Amino acid sequence: MIRHRRTRIVATLGPASRGADMVLELATLGVDVFRLNFSHGSHQDHALALADVRAAETLIGRPLAALADLQGPKFRLGRFADGGITIWPGHPLRLDLDPALGDNGRVQLPHPEVLSVLHPGAMLVLDDGKTRLVVNSVGEGFADCAVVAGARLSDHKGLAVPGVTIPVPALTDKDRGDLEFALRLGVDWIALSFVQQAQDMADLRRLVSGRAAILAKIEKPAALLNLDAILDVSDGLMVARGDLGVELAPEDVPVAQKTIVRAARRRGVPVIIATQMLESMTTSPSPTRAEASDVAGGVYEGADALMLSAESAAGAWPREAVSMMDAIIRRVEADPNWPDLMRAEHGLDADEDADVLIEAATMAARARSTACLVAYTNSGGTARRVARERPAHPILAITDNIRVARSLGLVWGLEPRVAAQPPDIETMTDEAARMAADLGLADPGARVLIVAGPPKGAPGAANLLRIAHAPSTQRPS
């Protein structure tokens, strides 16, 4: 099953999208990567969901990736005696460590690490931005604040401190348990929430130990300041606009998104744009025009993937949300202006032999008779390098490792498939051309450009460029 689009779709599984039949339908409609959100659901829920993904993969005949999204540290208020309080601008409120139930004048903030970094003038954002407090004064184990905006504050509301780095590890004890469980299940990607510095991802990489690819969720301003260092130790990025929007002013979020996508594309690191892309489709069978434009904007930027969250996990219209995202992507990619607009942000200039060879391959692919590129890859590196160039033609990524094939399902333009490693260059050339024809990527006689690395097990990157032609007859099915 070939995706006749380059931009990939990530869909979150949840109560609205459980069950083998539903997962298969979503995969058929266009989902390339299924997200398991460990902020919700039990381990058993996630195990059943992944089993459904693997079953769907077999039925549709193409690799499907599974992404485990770890919750990360969450800062929340304690509880109120009456479940909540009424507030107004100027309302005084003390946050402290006292576990007693809160009242109209104080409430517990059971996070000493947060109180330790507060200072007069600091802004606190609660309940996803519905309530804002300003710190007037701080003392040992408390902060006296005043309400800036808000009308009601209830139990366990989430809290963020924009512009302040909170000294907590990105991996909580819950995350560590979830991580080991997800790795035992065999997920393909691990996403780490609330990354603030490169060390957070380095710690995750050490724990994962090569069992999955790792992705940094950029949702803290501190991560934006450390973006290059985070990219050095990450296999992918996510523009997590929900929490990023809590900590940044609304007008800053689009700029941050473009900064993150641009940095990832220059490195050839896959990047996902996430959160509220088709939010209204949680309750409506069609999106707003602004949401359609938002999705289109991500495609024009050249992001590798766009993500559905509540739309597919808990909404009333998960099928329609996937179909709509697929339709918008296809329409944009049919725009004659799309290639030039997308390539405005090009990857880094070629400075290694492999980069020079792949750049030459994508230049050669512009010939009219070229139908597709084929990248033979052991670890996925060669295929990702080709995708970084954003060629106009489909890219068939061939590997003998199903784990590599699944992980490549997140990458722009790649059609990953599993096949045995050819014994020699001639066999490799013939098999690549025939597979491209069998999959419908190349008509008989069309040119196929093949990029490959050294023999399996040998160190190095792509060092071979071959030209072949699709055979006139296809292999019997």
ROVO-490505 format. One line per 5 residues: number of its first residue (from 1); their letters; for each residue x, y, z of C-alpha. Coordinates in steps of 0.2 Angstrom, whole numbers. Example, Ala and Ser with C-alpha at 12.3 -4.5 7.8 and 13.67 -1.06 7.14 Angstrom:
! residues 2
1) AS) 62:-22:39; 68:-5:36
END
This chain:
! residues 477
1) MIRHR) 0:0:0; 9:16:-6; 6:33:1; 4:45:-13; 10:60:-2
6) RTRIV) 26:64:6; 21:72:22; 17:58:35; 2:57:48; 4:53:66
11) ATLGP) -12:48:75; -15:46:94; -24:30:100; -37:32:113; -54:27:118
16) ASRGA) -61:33:101; -49:23:91; -47:7:100; -49:-10:93; -41:-20:78
21) DMVLE) -54:-15:65; -53:4:69; -34:4:69; -34:-5:52; -46:7:45
26) LATLG) -36:22:51; -20:14:44; -29:12:27; -36:30:28; -18:36:30
31) VDVFR) -10:35:47; 9:31:46; 13:32:64; 2:27:79; 5:37:95
36) LNFSH) 3:28:112; 1:42:125; 7:37:142; -1:52:150; -17:42:149
41) GSHQD) -22:23:149; -15:8:157; 0:-3:152; -13:-16:146; -22:-3:135
46) HALAL) -6:1:127; -1:-17:124; -18:-21:116; -16:-5:105; 1:-10:99
51) ADVRA) -5:-28:95; -18:-20:84; -5:-9:75; 6:-24:71; -10:-34:65
56) AETLI) -14:-19:54; 3:-18:47; 2:-36:41; -14:-33:33; -10:-17:23
61) GRPLA) 7:-23:18; 18:-8:24; 27:-5:40; 18:6:53; 28:15:67
66) ALADL) 23:15:85; 28:30:95; 27:29:115; 25:47:122; 31:48:140
71) QGPKF) 22:60:151; 36:69:159; 35:80:175; 19:88:178; 17:102:191
76) RLGRF) -1:103:199; -9:112:213; -16:103:228; -34:102:233; -47:114:239
81) ADGGI) -58:111:254; -73:115:243; -66:108:227; -62:126:220; -62:144:223
86) TIWPG) -69:159:214; -55:172:210; -54:189:201; -40:200:196; -30:206:211
91) HPLRL) -36:192:222; -22:187:234; -17:169:234; -2:160:243; 6:144:236
96) DLDPA) 14:134:249; 20:116:254; 7:114:267; -4:98:263; -19:105:271
101) LGDNG) -34:108:260; -34:125:252; -46:139:254; -49:157:247; -32:163:253
106) RVQLP) -20:148:250; -17:132:242; -4:118:242; 9:118:228; 18:101:232
111) HPEVL) 33:105:222; 47:113:232; 58:113:216; 45:125:208; 45:136:224
116) SVLHP) 64:137:224; 65:146:208; 51:158:210; 55:177:212; 45:193:213
121) GAMLV) 38:197:196; 38:179:190; 22:174:180; 13:157:184; 1:150:171
126) LDDGK) -12:138:177; -26:127:169; -19:128:151; -18:147:152; -36:151:159
131) TRLVV) -28:157:175; -12:168:177; -4:173:194; 10:185:197; 22:182:211
136) NSVGE) 23:197:223; 35:190:236; 43:173:241; 49:166:257; 54:149:264
141) GFADC) 42:136:256; 29:149:250; 26:162:237; 13:176:239; 4:179:222
146) AVVAG) -10:190:215; -22:184:201; -19:193:185; -33:184:175; -46:170:179
151) ARLSD) -62:167:187; -62:150:194; -48:139:201; -51:120:206; -42:105:212
156) HKGLA) -26:99:204; -24:112:190; -8:111:180; 5:125:182; 19:131:172
161) VPGVT) 32:145:175; 36:153:158; 54:158:156; 60:149:171; 71:133:170
166) IPVPA) 64:121:184; 78:110:191; 69:93:188; 74:78:177; 64:76:162
171) LTDKD) 62:57:166; 51:54:182; 50:38:191; 33:35:181; 42:38:165
176) RGDLE) 56:26:169; 43:12:172; 33:17:156; 49:17:146; 55:0:151
181) FALRL) 37:-7:147; 36:2:130; 53:-5:125; 48:-23:130; 33:-20:119
186) GVDWI) 44:-16:105; 39:2:101; 49:11:87; 50:28:94; 51:35:112
191) ALSFV) 46:54:114; 52:63:129; 41:77:136; 47:94:144; 65:92:137
196) QQAQD) 75:107:143; 93:103:139; 103:90:129; 107:80:145; 89:75:146
201) MADLR) 90:67:129; 107:60:133; 100:51:148; 86:44:138; 98:38:125
206) RLVSG) 108:29:138; 92:20:145; 85:16:128; 102:9:123; 98:7:104
211) RAAIL) 81:-2:107; 71:12:99; 74:29:91; 72:44:102; 62:60:100
216) AKIEK) 63:77:109; 47:86:112; 50:105:112; 38:113:123; 49:123:135
221) PAALL) 57:140:131; 73:133:138; 73:119:125; 73:133:111; 88:141:119
226) NLDAI) 97:124:118; 90:118:102; 106:114:93; 113:104:107; 97:94:109
231) LDVSD) 98:90:90; 115:83:93; 108:69:104; 91:66:96; 84:56:82
236) GLMVA) 69:67:80; 59:82:86; 41:87:90; 34:104:90; 23:102:105
241) RGDLG) 13:117:103; 1:114:117; 13:117:132; 24:128:121; 8:139:119
246) VELAP) 6:140:138; 23:146:141; 25:158:126; 14:172:120; 2:167:106
251) EDVPV) 11:178:93; 28:169:98; 22:151:95; 22:152:75; 39:159:76
256) AQKTI) 45:145:88; 37:132:76; 46:139:61; 63:139:71; 61:121:76
261) VRAAR) 56:115:59; 70:124:51; 83:118:63; 77:100:61; 77:101:42
266) RRGVP) 94:108:41; 100:93:51; 90:80:42; 81:76:58; 63:71:56
271) VIIAT) 51:84:64; 33:82:69; 21:97:71; 8:93:84; -7:99:94
276) QMLES) -24:106:89; -21:104:71; -39:99:68; -45:102:86; -63:106:81
281) MTTSP) -65:89:73; -66:82:91; -84:87:90; -87:92:72; -86:81:56
286) SPTRA) -77:96:47; -63:107:52; -62:126:52; -54:135:38; -41:141:50
291) EASDV) -37:123:55; -36:118:36; -24:132:33; -13:127:49; -11:109:42
296) AGGVY) -7:116:25; 6:128:32; 15:113:40; 16:104:23; 22:120:15
301) EGADA) 36:121:29; 42:104:24; 38:96:41; 40:77:40; 24:73:49
306) LMLSA) 8:81:56; 0:74:72; -18:71:77; -21:71:96; -38:72:104
311) ESAAG) -45:72:86; -41:53:84; -39:48:103; -55:55:110; -65:64:97
316) AWPRE) -81:59:89; -74:59:71; -57:50:71; -60:43:53; -65:59:47
321) AVSMM) -50:68:55; -38:56:47; -46:58:30; -47:77:31; -28:78:36
326) DAIIR) -24:66:21; -34:76:9; -27:93:14; -9:86:13; -13:79:-4
331) RVEAD) -20:95:-10; -5:105:-5; 7:93:-12; -2:95:-29; 1:114:-29
336) PNWPD) 14:118:-42; 21:131:-30; 23:118:-16; 41:111:-20; 49:128:-22
341) LMRAE) 41:135:-6; 45:119:4; 63:119:-2; 66:137:3; 73:129:19
346) HGLDA) 86:118:12; 97:106:22; 115:110:26; 127:111:12; 135:95:7
351) DEDAD) 152:93:17; 154:74:17; 156:62:3; 139:54:6; 130:71:6
356) VLIEA) 139:75:-11; 133:59:-18; 115:60:-12; 114:78:-18; 120:72:-35
361) ATMAA) 107:59:-35; 93:71:-31; 99:83:-45; 100:68:-57; 82:63:-52
366) RARST) 75:79:-60; 77:72:-77; 59:69:-84; 62:50:-87; 66:47:-68
371) ACLVA) 52:39:-59; 59:36:-41; 74:35:-30; 79:19:-21; 89:20:-5
376) YTNSG) 97:4:2; 100:7:20; 106:-3:35; 103:9:49; 91:21:40
381) GTARR) 104:34:38; 106:34:20; 87:35:17; 86:50:29; 99:59:20
386) VARER) 90:57:4; 74:63:12; 83:78:19; 85:84:1; 66:84:-2
391) PAHPI) 67:77:-20; 51:78:-31; 50:59:-33; 45:45:-22; 59:37:-11
396) LAITD) 59:18:-9; 69:14:7; 74:-4:7; 81:-12:23; 82:-30:29
401) NIRVA) 78:-24:47; 59:-22:51; 63:-11:66; 73:1:54; 59:0:41
406) RSLGL) 46:5:55; 56:19:61; 58:26:44; 39:27:43; 40:44:51
411) VWGLE) 52:52:39; 46:63:24; 44:55:8; 50:38:12; 41:22:7
416) PRVAA) 50:9:18; 50:-9:14; 59:-25:20; 69:-36:9; 84:-47:10
421) QPPDI) 101:-39:8; 107:-42:-10; 123:-52:-12; 131:-41:-25; 129:-24:-34
426) ETMTD) 121:-31:-49; 108:-41:-40; 104:-25:-29; 102:-15:-45; 90:-28:-53
431) EAARM) 80:-30:-37; 78:-12:-34; 71:-8:-51; 59:-23:-50; 53:-18:-33
436) AADLG) 50:-1:-39; 40:-8:-53; 30:-20:-42; 25:-7:-30; 19:5:-44
441) LADPG) 32:18:-41; 40:16:-59; 32:12:-75; 40:0:-87; 57:7:-94
446) ARVLI) 57:22:-82; 73:27:-74; 76:22:-56; 91:30:-46; 98:19:-33
451) VAGPP) 109:25:-18; 117:13:-7; 130:11:6; 144:-1:10; 141:-20:12
456) KGAPG) 131:-24:28; 141:-23:44; 154:-12:36; 156:6:43; 152:21:32
461) AANLL) 138:30:23; 131:30:5; 145:28:-7; 136:21:-23; 125:28:-36
466) RIAHA) 117:17:-49; 105:20:-63; 93:6:-68; 77:5:-78; 61:-3:-72
471) PSTQR) 57:-20:-81; 44:-21:-93; 35:-36:-84; 31:-37:-66; 35:-51:-55
476) PS) 20:-63:-53; 10:-59:-37
END
